Amino acid sequence: KETKAWHLPSTTISAGAKYTTEDGKGAVRADLFLENGVPYLDIDGQSKNLNALFDLSIGGEYRLGNNFGLFLQVNNLANNRRQRWQHYPVFGLNALAGITARF
């Protein structure tokens, strides 16, 4: 029997909003993720907590025509370095950009 549910958050909140232009060619979105710090056992078997999560992300997309578009997503604007799992590396602020093709 364990004293805690290791690596399971007790509170998770996520919210998102998206705005699409009237012509449907462009859209912007924002997402917010909150989670409490999760308990874990350290190397000595002591109970500890990892940091809480605060992640705000924004993104946008634009359709250049019927078949092609562009997108940009910027994640973790607060540069939160929270680890979800002990000893696993994390990304701070990061971005993803690209081209979409529809056929």
N, C-alpha and C positions, 0 to 999 in steps of 0.2 A: 504494500500500500504506500502510495506517495502522499506527501503532505500538500502538494500543489499540482495543478495542471501545468507542467513545465512547457514553456514557449507558447502558451495560449493566452491571447489578450482577453481581458474581461470586458473591455469597452472598445468598440470600433464604430466610428462615424464616418460616413462618406456622403458627399453631396456634389452635384454637378449641375452646370447650366450651359445651354448652347443657344446661340442666336444665329439664325440663318437669314441672309439678305432676302428681300422680296423677290428678286429675280432667281434666287436659288444658286447663284454662282459662288457666293462666299459664305463662310461660317466662322465664328469664333466660339471657343468653349473654355470653361474654367472648371477645374475639379479640385476638391478639398478632401483630404484623407487625414483623419485623426485616430490615434490608437494609443492606449496606455502602454507603459513599459511592461514587457513580459518577464515573468520569473524564470530563472535558470539556476542550475547547480554549477558552481565553479569547480576548479580542479581539486579543491579540498573537500568537496561535498557540502559547501556552504550555500545557502539560498541567497541569491542576489537578483536585482532587477536591471534589465536593459533600459535604455532611455526611451521616452515616449516618441511617437511619430507625429510630426506636423508637416504635411506635404501639400503644397499649393502648386498646381500646374495649370498652364494655359496653352492654347493651341489655336491654330487657324488653318483654313483650307480655302483654295480658290480654284474654280474650274475654268480652264482656259478655253474650253470648247466642249463638245459632246464627249470626246474620248480622253482628254488629258486634263490634268490638274496638278496643283502644287500644294504641299502641306508643310507645316512647321509645328512641332510640339516641344515646349520647354517644360521640363519636369523639375520638381523640388526647388522652387524659387527661393525658399528659406535656407537652402543648402543644409538641410537636416542630415546629420551623419549617423542617424539611428540604425543600429544593427537589429535585424529581425531575428537572426540566429547568431549565437555566440561564436566568435572567431571566423565569421564569414565576412569578407570585405563588402563595403557598400559604396554606392555612388552618391555624390552630393548633387549639385546642380548639373543637369545634363540636358541635351537637346537632340532632337531627331528631325531631320528635314528630308523631303523626297518629292518624287514625281509619282502621280497615279496615272494608270492607263486603264481604260474601260473599253472592252470590245464585245 
